[in-house]
Amino acid sequence: MNPKDKTTEKMEAFKYLHSASVPDETTLDAMSKEEVEQFLTDTGCDMKTLRARIADRKKKFAGRYALMLARQRRLADKAEPALEPVVPDTKEGIIAFFEQHFGANLPLAARNFKSADYSELRRLYLDLVGGKGASPDAE
Amino acid sequence: MPVDPDALDGLLAGRGGFEAAYEKLVAAAKAWLQTYGGDSGGRALLRQLEAADVVDTAFDRLFTEGFSPGEDVYLLLRRHIRNHIRTIAKSVKERQTVRVDGDEESTRIYLQQTDPLEQSAPERALIIDDLEYCMKVLFRMTSEVKDDPQVLALVSAIIEGFRDPDEICVVAELTKPQYDATFKRMKRRFAQILAASEEDKK
């Protein structure tokens, strides 16, 4: 087995020291606040300056966060559809609705409603109450 | 529009609040900058970056792109940081054009590009771009820790090729508790020397 040359040995030693000293994601996740601050100090970070920066960024980013939430709310309001009326799911239900709500004052278009089938009654209902499925010329 | 100054503490409550999370993100950025930094191309640009600035860039991206309710904001920020650093490290050298003149009828243009990430990023940075730098750091490590004979003995054992703690204890004449304490001191000294060497390169 050929012995390693000195340069290779030293490079391997450097890599070993580097991986031991520079924390990876798992190591960082497990570090306490004190350990993190120790690492930052060891790597040349002025903690007093950093803390002042953090206080400033907390205010700045709170404003950015509020803007983001406001923008998301506006987009959500635009996308929300108008509420649709609940159509009774039987012919008898629609007829009962007409008799209850209109009595003798049923609109002219609906005077022969009792002879209509369910789909015609549904369209008539939506024409009178409003919503999707209404006739194109409904008011 | 009302602004709640403590809203970000709630957002990062799982990581100890905004301050603790920001510090940890700065530490993560420092670690990646040290790992991916090098001497050529985009890697050289990384040496000019400040870790805290990289963290701020990640926050800007977070609030511009938004996130879903319940999403782990800390992990998202960390991903933004890492992707930002890797993108810069991967940036190729500028194209070079070389005109070939002669008796031939055509002029050929040669495009030269390098892809510094054929190997994994740490390997590339340590082996090809930074051999001289690595040797320099190692030399500093052995000369600057002479005030701590146990750390020096530990580093010497590692340079000789020893990795197993029991073997190192024999070679460096340390007990196991001494080894554990010395290893911690060694890590801190190495991190300090690495950071000081990074500053020298700027």
Contacts between the chains, C-beta under 8 A, distances in Angstrom:
chain1	res1	chain2	res2	distance
A	4	B	161	7.6
A	7	B	131	7.7
A	7	B	135	7.8
A	9	B	159	6.6
A	9	B	160	7.5
A	9	B	161	5.9
A	10	B	134	7.5
A	10	B	135	6.4
A	10	B	138	5.7
A	10	B	159	6.2
A	11	B	126	6.9
A	11	B	127	6.7
A	11	B	131	7.2
A	11	B	134	6.1
A	12	B	161	7.4
A	13	B	138	6.7
A	13	B	155	7.8
A	13	B	158	4.9
A	13	B	159	4.4
A	13	B	161	7.7
A	14	B	126	6.8
A	14	B	134	4.5
A	14	B	135	7.9
A	14	B	137	6.7
A	14	B	138	5.3
A	15	B	122	7.7
A	15	B	126	5.9
A	16	B	158	5.9
A	16	B	163	6.7
A	17	B	138	7.8
A	17	B	141	7.1
A	17	B	155	7.4
A	17	B	158	6.6
A	17	B	186	7.6
A	17	B	190	5.0
A	18	B	34	7.9
A	18	B	35	7.9
A	18	B	122	7.8
A	18	B	126	7.1
A	18	B	190	7.6
A	18	B	194	7.4
A	20	B	183	7.6
A	20	B	186	7.8
A	20	B	187	5.5
A	20	B	190	7.5
A	21	B	186	7.9
A	21	B	187	4.4
A	21	B	188	7.7
A	21	B	190	4.2
A	21	B	191	4.6
A	21	B	194	6.8
A	22	B	31	5.0
A	22	B	34	5.3
A	22	B	35	6.3
A	22	B	191	7.0
A	22	B	194	7.3
A	23	B	27	7.1
A	23	B	31	5.5
A	24	B	31	7.2
A	25	B	28	7.0
A	25	B	78	7.2
A	28	B	24	6.2
A	28	B	27	5.9
A	28	B	28	5.6
A	28	B	31	7.0
A	31	B	24	7.4
A	31	B	27	7.6
A	33	B	16	6.3
A	33	B	20	5.1
A	33	B	23	6.9
A	36	B	20	7.8
A	36	B	23	5.3
A	36	B	24	5.4
A	36	B	27	5.1
A	37	B	23	6.5
A	38	B	188	7.4
A	39	B	27	5.5
A	39	B	30	7.8
A	39	B	191	6.6
A	40	B	23	6.6
A	40	B	26	6.5
A	40	B	27	5.8
A	40	B	30	7.2
A	42	B	188	5.1
A	42	B	191	4.5
A	42	B	192	5.0
A	42	B	195	7.0
A	43	B	30	5.5
A	43	B	34	7.9
A	43	B	191	5.5
A	43	B	192	7.2
A	43	B	194	7.3
A	43	B	195	3.9
A	44	B	192	7.7
A	44	B	195	4.3
A	44	B	196	7.0
A	44	B	198	8.0
A	44	B	199	6.4
A	45	B	26	7.2
A	45	B	30	7.6
A	45	B	51	7.9
A	50	B	23	7.1
A	50	B	26	6.9
A	50	B	52	6.8
A	51	B	19	7.5
A	53	B	52	6.2
A	54	B	18	7.3
A	54	B	19	5.2
A	54	B	22	5.1
A	54	B	23	7.3
A	57	B	22	6.8
A	57	B	56	6.8
A	57	B	59	7.3
A	58	B	5	6.8
A	58	B	8	6.0
A	58	B	18	5.3
A	58	B	19	7.4
A	59	B	5	6.3
A	61	B	8	5.8
A	61	B	18	7.9
A	61	B	59	5.5
A	61	B	63	7.1
A	62	B	3	5.3
A	62	B	4	6.5
A	62	B	5	5.2
A	62	B	6	7.9
A	62	B	7	5.5
A	62	B	8	5.7
A	63	B	3	5.3
A	64	B	59	7.4
A	64	B	60	7.7
A	64	B	63	4.2
A	65	B	7	5.6
A	65	B	8	6.3
A	65	B	11	7.1
A	65	B	63	6.1
A	66	B	1	5.8
A	66	B	2	7.2
A	66	B	3	4.7
A	66	B	4	7.2
A	66	B	7	7.2
A	67	B	1	7.6
A	67	B	63	7.2
A	68	B	63	4.7
A	68	B	66	5.8
A	70	B	1	6.1
A	71	B	66	7.8
A	72	B	66	6.3
